């Protein structure tokens, strides 16, 4: 297939592109390489992709349709083309402080992508949603059938909007789309603003870790290779309109996550216990039965295997 992958220099986009290239697909990447976090990390990911062959990247902004057209021109349209839309402004807490940025990037940017999918006659769209859309849902594990209309952050709100945009474009224009609700993704080449990365930095530097929610929060931590496999399955299946949870299938307490990291680093860190932050939820847990049934999704990596893989990369990349 010919695939336009937005956010190709991002964490999940990079791992997805690597797997697609390994199986022989042709990828056009699209990324703005912004400075929300270290752009040299994004550049390192991009270099690996460029060295893989069958990959080229367009540097541009989702809000600029002229930039996007350059990428769409390279894949064209037809049944053998897909758009994998993973680009977004991320960060639950960052969204609360910068609402306009998130609305422009995540809602207007996504609308531009969908409009060009329609115009070019792309064979199908797979896009990133988020477990954040479940907000204050008290049912567990979270199912696609549960309510998702009360997100607790601007980020979650924009992701819910993306699902509504996709539904409308399917109903109005027949644009096939699959939305994927990711649950707390971690792994090598991860985002420096995510908990695992922050904890690793604090431990290696001998600084106290900021542990929110008194360490009692629970998350469905999902290894990035499992997420990438789910994305590729969605691209291949190309349903008319669906949304799926992509989680690890196991909920872990934050303190167990930290303990596993400490064991992998061979160093115990000092902990500063803090209350929950605005926009956070106590626990997330994914019901992945729909993805298992319809995508063949089968997450394989638990934190006991996944965190050591992150630490191995972290030590090599940062020479610690």
C-alpha positions as CSV (number, residue, x, y, z in Angstrom):
1,X,0.0,0.0,0.0
2,X,0.9,3.7,-0.3
3,X,0.3,5.3,3.0
4,X,0.5,8.9,4.2
5,X,1.4,8.8,7.8
6,X,1.0,12.1,9.7
7,X,3.1,12.4,12.8
8,X,5.8,10.2,11.4
9,X,8.5,11.6,13.6
10,X,6.4,11.1,16.7
11,X,6.6,8.3,19.1
12,X,3.8,6.1,17.8
13,X,4.2,7.2,14.2
14,X,7.8,6.2,14.1
15,X,7.2,2.7,15.4
16,X,4.3,2.2,13.0
17,X,6.2,3.5,10.0
18,X,9.1,1.1,10.9
19,X,6.8,-1.9,10.8
20,X,5.1,-0.8,7.6
21,X,8.4,-0.2,5.8
22,X,9.6,-3.6,7.0
23,X,6.7,-5.4,5.3
24,X,7.2,-3.4,2.0
25,X,4.7,-0.6,2.1
26,X,5.6,2.9,0.7
27,X,5.3,5.6,3.3
28,X,5.0,9.4,2.9
29,X,5.6,10.9,6.3
30,X,4.3,14.3,7.4
31,X,5.5,16.1,10.5
32,X,6.1,19.7,11.7
33,X,9.0,18.7,14.0
34,X,7.7,21.2,16.6
35,X,9.5,21.9,19.9
36,X,6.8,20.6,22.3
37,X,9.6,18.2,23.3
38,X,13.2,17.7,22.1
39,X,13.2,18.0,18.3
40,X,16.6,16.2,18.1
41,X,14.7,13.0,19.3
42,X,12.2,13.5,16.5
43,X,15.1,14.0,14.0
44,X,16.7,10.8,15.2
45,X,13.5,8.8,14.6
46,X,13.2,10.4,11.2
47,X,16.8,9.6,10.2
48,X,16.1,5.9,10.9
49,X,13.0,5.9,8.7
50,X,14.8,7.7,5.9
51,X,17.6,5.1,6.0
52,X,15.0,2.3,5.6
53,X,14.1,3.1,2.0
54,X,10.6,3.7,0.5
55,X,10.1,6.6,2.9
56,X,10.1,10.4,2.4
57,X,8.9,13.1,4.7
58,X,7.2,16.4,4.1
59,X,7.8,19.0,6.8
60,X,4.7,20.9,7.2
61,X,1.8,22.1,9.4
62,X,-1.6,20.3,9.5
63,X,-3.3,23.7,9.6
64,X,-1.7,24.6,6.2
65,X,-3.6,22.7,3.5
66,X,-0.9,23.7,0.9
67,X,1.6,21.7,3.1
68,X,-0.7,18.8,3.3
69,X,-1.4,18.8,-0.5
70,X,2.3,18.2,-1.1
71,X,2.0,14.9,0.8
72,X,-1.3,13.9,-0.7
73,X,0.1,14.5,-4.2
74,X,2.7,11.9,-3.5
75,X,0.2,9.1,-2.6
76,X,-2.7,10.1,-4.8
77,X,-6.0,8.2,-4.3
78,X,-7.5,4.9,-5.0
79,X,-8.3,1.7,-3.1
80,X,-4.6,0.9,-2.4
81,X,-4.0,4.2,-0.6
82,X,-4.4,4.9,3.1
83,X,-4.0,7.8,5.4
84,X,-2.8,7.0,8.9
85,X,-3.4,10.2,10.9
86,X,-1.4,10.1,14.1
87,X,-0.2,13.8,14.3
88,X,-1.7,15.8,17.1
89,X,-0.7,18.2,19.9
90,X,-0.4,15.8,22.8
91,X,-0.4,16.2,26.6
92,X,-3.4,16.3,28.9
93,X,-2.0,18.9,31.2
94,X,-0.5,21.0,28.4
95,X,-4.0,21.1,26.8
96,X,-5.5,22.8,29.9
97,X,-3.0,25.6,29.7
98,X,-3.1,26.0,25.9
99,X,-6.6,25.3,24.6
100,X,-6.4,27.3,21.4
101,X,-3.3,25.4,20.3
102,X,-5.1,22.1,20.8
103,X,-8.3,23.2,19.0
104,X,-6.3,24.4,16.0
105,X,-4.0,21.5,15.7
106,X,-6.2,18.6,16.7
107,X,-9.6,19.7,15.4
108,X,-8.9,22.1,12.5
109,X,-5.8,20.0,11.5
110,X,-7.8,16.8,11.5
111,X,-10.6,18.4,9.5
112,X,-8.0,19.4,6.8
113,X,-6.8,15.8,6.6
114,X,-10.3,14.5,6.2
115,X,-11.2,17.1,3.6
116,X,-8.2,16.1,1.5
117,X,-8.9,12.4,2.0
118,X,-12.3,13.1,0.4
119,X,-10.9,15.3,-2.3
120,X,-8.2,12.8,-3.4
121,X,-10.4,9.7,-3.1
122,X,-8.2,8.0,-0.5
123,X,-9.1,4.3,0.1
124,X,-9.4,4.7,3.9
125,X,-8.4,6.7,7.0
126,X,-7.1,5.3,10.3
127,X,-6.7,7.9,13.0
128,X,-5.6,8.2,16.6
129,X,-8.2,8.8,19.3
130,X,-7.4,8.4,23.0
131,X,-8.6,6.7,26.2
132,X,-8.9,10.3,27.5
133,X,-12.3,10.6,25.9
134,X,-13.7,8.3,28.6
135,X,-13.2,11.1,31.2
136,X,-15.3,10.4,34.3
137,X,-16.7,7.1,33.1
138,X,-16.9,4.9,36.2
139,X,-17.5,1.6,34.5
140,X,-14.5,-0.7,34.2
141,X,-12.9,-1.9,32.0
142,X,-13.7,0.9,29.5
143,X,-15.8,-0.4,26.6
144,X,-16.5,1.2,23.2
145,X,-20.1,1.0,24.2
146,X,-19.6,3.1,27.3
147,X,-20.3,6.8,27.4
148,X,-17.5,9.0,26.1
149,X,-19.1,12.4,26.1
150,X,-17.6,13.8,29.3
151,X,-13.8,14.1,28.9
152,X,-11.9,15.9,31.7
153,X,-9.3,17.6,29.6
154,X,-9.1,19.8,26.4
155,X,-7.0,17.0,24.9
156,X,-9.7,14.4,25.5
157,X,-12.3,16.8,24.1
158,X,-10.4,17.3,20.9
159,X,-10.1,13.5,20.4
160,X,-13.8,13.1,20.9
161,X,-14.3,15.7,18.3
162,X,-12.1,13.8,15.9
163,X,-14.4,10.7,16.3
164,X,-17.4,12.9,15.5
165,X,-15.7,14.4,12.5
166,X,-14.9,11.0,11.2
167,X,-18.5,9.8,11.6
168,X,-19.8,12.9,9.8
169,X,-17.3,12.5,6.9
170,X,-18.3,8.9,6.6
171,X,-22.0,9.7,6.5
172,X,-21.7,12.7,4.2
173,X,-18.9,11.6,1.9
174,X,-18.4,7.8,2.4
175,X,-14.9,8.3,3.8
176,X,-14.0,5.0,5.5
177,X,-12.4,5.6,8.9
178,X,-11.2,3.7,11.9
179,X,-10.5,5.5,15.2
180,X,-8.2,3.9,17.7
181,X,-8.4,4.8,21.4
182,X,-4.8,4.4,22.8
183,X,-4.2,3.6,26.4
184,X,-1.0,4.9,28.0
185,X,1.6,4.0,25.5
186,X,5.3,3.4,26.5
187,X,8.5,2.1,25.0
188,X,11.8,3.0,23.3
189,X,12.0,6.4,21.6
190,X,9.1,7.5,23.9
191,X,8.0,11.0,24.6
192,X,10.1,12.8,27.2
193,X,6.9,14.3,28.8
194,X,5.5,10.9,29.6
195,X,5.7,9.4,33.1
196,X,8.2,6.6,32.3
197,X,10.6,9.0,30.7
198,X,10.3,11.6,33.5
199,X,10.8,8.9,36.2
200,X,13.9,7.6,34.4
201,X,15.4,11.1,34.2
202,X,14.8,11.8,37.9
203,X,16.2,8.4,39.0
204,X,19.3,8.6,36.9
205,X,20.0,12.2,38.0
206,X,19.3,11.4,41.7
207,X,16.4,13.9,41.8
208,X,13.1,13.2,43.6
209,X,10.3,11.8,41.5
210,X,7.0,13.6,41.4
211,X,4.5,10.8,42.0
212,X,1.0,12.1,41.5
213,X,-2.1,10.6,43.0
214,X,0.0,9.4,46.0
215,X,1.1,6.5,43.7
216,X,-2.3,4.9,43.8
217,X,-3.4,5.6,40.2
218,X,-3.8,2.6,37.9
219,X,-3.2,2.6,34.2
220,X,-3.5,0.1,31.3
221,X,0.1,0.5,30.1
222,X,0.5,-0.5,26.5
223,X,3.8,-1.3,24.8
224,X,4.3,0.7,21.6
225,X,4.9,-2.4,19.3
226,X,1.5,-3.7,20.3
227,X,-0.1,-0.4,19.5
228,X,1.7,-0.3,16.1
229,X,0.4,-3.8,15.3
230,X,-3.1,-2.7,16.1
231,X,-2.8,0.4,13.9
232,X,-1.5,-1.8,11.0
233,X,-4.4,-4.2,11.4
234,X,-6.8,-1.3,11.2
235,X,-5.2,0.0,8.0
236,X,-5.5,-3.5,6.5
237,X,-9.1,-4.2,7.6
238,X,-10.2,-0.8,6.5
239,X,-13.7,-0.9,8.0
240,X,-16.4,1.6,6.9
241,X,-16.6,3.3,10.3
242,X,-15.4,1.8,13.6
243,X,-13.7,2.8,16.8
244,X,-11.6,0.4,18.9
245,X,-9.8,0.4,22.2
246,X,-6.1,-0.5,21.9
247,X,-4.8,-1.2,25.4
248,X,-2.4,-3.7,27.0
249,X,-5.2,-5.8,28.5
250,X,-3.8,-5.5,32.1
251,X,-4.1,-2.7,34.6
252,X,-1.1,-1.9,36.7
253,X,-0.6,0.3,39.8
254,X,1.7,3.3,39.2
255,X,4.0,2.1,42.0
256,X,4.5,-1.3,40.4
257,X,5.4,0.5,37.2
258,X,8.0,2.6,39.1
259,X,9.4,-0.4,40.9
260,X,9.9,-2.3,37.7
261,X,11.7,0.8,36.3
262,X,13.9,1.0,39.4
263,X,14.8,-2.7,39.1
264,X,15.7,-2.2,35.4
265,X,17.8,0.8,36.1
266,X,19.4,-0.8,39.2
267,X,18.7,2.3,41.3
268,X,15.9,3.3,43.7
269,X,14.7,6.8,43.4
270,X,13.4,9.2,46.1
271,X,9.7,9.8,45.8
272,X,7.7,13.0,46.4
273,X,4.1,11.9,46.8
274,X,1.6,14.5,45.4
275,X,-2.2,14.7,44.9
276,X,-3.7,14.1,41.6
277,X,-3.5,16.8,38.9
278,X,-6.3,18.5,37.2
279,X,-7.5,16.5,34.2
280,X,-6.2,13.1,35.5
281,X,-8.4,10.1,36.3
282,X,-7.8,7.5,39.0
283,X,-7.7,4.5,36.8
284,X,-7.9,3.4,33.1
285,X,-8.6,-0.1,31.9
286,X,-9.3,-1.2,28.4
287,X,-11.8,-3.7,27.2
288,X,-10.0,-4.9,24.1
289,X,-12.4,-7.7,23.1
290,X,-13.8,-5.8,20.1
291,X,-10.3,-5.2,18.7
292,X,-9.4,-8.8,19.4
293,X,-12.4,-10.0,17.5
294,X,-12.4,-7.6,14.6
295,X,-8.7,-6.7,14.2
296,X,-7.0,-9.8,15.5
297,X,-5.4,-7.5,18.0
298,X,-3.2,-9.5,20.5
299,X,-1.0,-7.4,22.8
300,X,2.0,-9.5,23.9
301,X,4.3,-7.3,26.0
302,X,3.7,-6.7,29.7
303,X,5.6,-4.1,31.8
304,X,8.1,-6.7,33.1
305,X,9.3,-7.1,29.5
306,X,8.5,-3.7,28.1
307,X,10.2,-1.5,30.7
308,X,13.6,-3.2,30.4
309,X,13.4,-2.7,26.6
310,X,12.8,1.0,27.2
311,X,15.7,1.2,29.7
312,X,18.0,-0.6,27.3
313,X,17.3,2.1,24.7
314,X,17.4,4.9,27.2
315,X,20.8,4.0,28.4
316,X,22.2,3.6,24.9
317,X,20.6,6.8,23.5
318,X,21.6,9.0,26.4
319,X,24.9,7.3,27.3
320,X,24.0,6.8,31.0
